[in-house]
Amino acid sequence: MSDRHVTRSKKGRDGDILALCNPGALWSPRPKADAIRDIESRAHTYYVTGEGGTRVSIHVVNGLSGKYLRTDPDNSERNNLDDLPDC
């Protein structure tokens, strides 16, 4: 298992996360379906850097329209996948 630091995200027109990215990383970009499979199988973890350099894990959530990726809600927008720069 490896930890994968996410610094960017690819978004669809409606704001859905389509891929996780970190320019220069061999795994990047990682399509949403593959990242979900990685997390659920515990092959890899994905995280963003939060306030003060803290590690904020990316989780798989079962929504009404299927599975999606997100960080846990908190008071910071810095670690929201929607607010990361595009890749």
BELTA-V821919 format. One record per backbone hydrogen bond with DSSP energy under -0.5 kcal/mol. NH is the residue of the N-H (numbers start at 1). CO is the residue of the C=O. Records with the same first field share a line. If there is no record, write none. Layout:
BEGIN
NH->CO / CO
END
This chain:
BEGIN
2->43
4->45
5->3
6->4 / 47
7->21
8->21
9->85
10->19
12->16
15->12
18->10 / 16
19->10
20->30
21->8
25->22
28->25
29->20
30->20
31->29
32->18
35->31
36->32
37->33
38->34
39->35
40->36
41->37
42->38 / 39
43->38
44->38
45->2
47->4
48->56
50->48 / 54
53->50
54->51
56->48
57->55
58->46
59->70
61->68
63->61 / 66
66->63
68->61
70->59
72->57
80->77
83->80
84->80 / 81
85->7
87->9
END
